[in-house]
Amino acid sequence: MAAPNGRDVAVVTPWYPTRQVPFGGAFVQAMVEATSSAWRRATVFHVDRWSAGVSAPQDAEIMRSYSELLTRFSDESRTVTGAALRYVPVPVRAGVSFAEAARRQAEALRTALGGAPIDAPVVHAHVGLSGGWTALENARPDARVFVTEHATFLPSVLAEPESRTMYDEVLSRVSGFFAVGEAVRSVLVEAFPQHAERIGFMPNAISFGEPRERPVSELRRWLYVGSLSERKGVALLLDAFARCWVEDPSLSLTFVGEGALRASLATQAVQLGVADSVTFVESVTPDRALQLMREHDLLIHPSRLETFGMTIVEAVAAGTPVLATRCRGPEETLAGIEDAVGGLIDVTDDPETIVAGYRRLRGRFPQQIDLPYARSILKGRYGYEAVGRAHARAWFPPVDDASTTKPSFVAARPLE
């Protein structure tokens, strides 16, 4: 591919914070902010999938009307650090394949652009199909296209033959392809061993602003931030909290987020007799989430699977200890500083695992916890400056290397 002749960057993503979902795609927003020193102009294309259970004839009628409306619709605003934001809603019939959804998103962006290509020499997409395919189908012929894969549902994508074939094509066509961690990369390498050398690492960017004013003195105010879903282990967390509350009724637990288990968790709290000590907060903006972390004593993250674990790193950045499961992402992002930040526990179906982990942490706290040290290590790995440099090296390599099609490789954590 031709070398880029400018420092304009486009970001194509199926997720980005909106008024309705303020925390959705916060990691993409952080990436845009972290890379601001690398680009002259940046435009974020948010191809937001709207899913509905309609019949095939209804779907066809919706798409006819939608395509006509989209040609008249231009919603450009500003997002972080002055980047432009183009919002492109994409109606998608519920139940279609990931491949079909990606084709819809690519077509919608093409329509929104009036058939013209994305006017940027560098395009960086998030997730392989919804972002990557959409970017490749709309990029300039001379553009360099990069993809970062984050999705925990990646195995479901690759289980569909057509989607797997499309994903293979994405890996073949991009200038650089990155996974946020080994939990993602291992799935891709197993599925596409022929592309193993083309799949590098690119971590999520984490804001390391001011930590809390006063260090945590007691581990009484528990906090969970994330979706209220089965995969996140929230029901086990509530059960574990109730067992610890019996020993210490001064404990409290705050759930921040929304999801299918919201109502059942409220019922569970009543049944366990801890409803007065449990608070539910709807999804909030990233800034508010960080503030809540500073206002609590301990972040507990009992997920069954994470590809990175941004919330855990954000908590340490805020000066808050963490207790997290070894669910692939956290043991990688916290490598070498697990005890300094709090502790890791195994993924099990037994709430006693969380209880025992809390008791061990409480017994070690605060003498055997070193959050300032851990924070400095994580800032060097995932802070805006570090991640911004990593993207800049990939997007705008030295002139001698700019014509190569070999992707840039960036370690998700320091090489050992």
ABEGO torsion letter per residue (X at the ends): XBBBABABBBBBBABBBBAABAABGAAAAAAAAAAAAABABBBBBBBBBBBBBBBAAAAAAAAAAAAAAAAABBBBBBBBGGBBBBBBBBBBBBGBBAAAAAAAAAAAAAAAAGGBBBBBABBBBBEAAAAAAAAAAABBAABBBBBBBABAAAAAAAABAAAAAAAAAAAAABABBBBABAAAAAAAAAABAAAAAABBBBBBBBBBBBBBABBBABBABBBBBEBBBAAAGAAAAAAAAAAAAAABAABBBBBBEBEAAAAAAAAAAAAAGAAAABBBBBBBBAAAAAAAAAABABBBBABABBAAGAAAAAAAAAGBBBBBBBAGAAAAAABGAAAAAGEBBBBBABAAAAAAAAAAAAAAOAAABBAAAAAAAAAAAABAAAAAAAAAAAABBBAAAAABABBBBBBABBBX
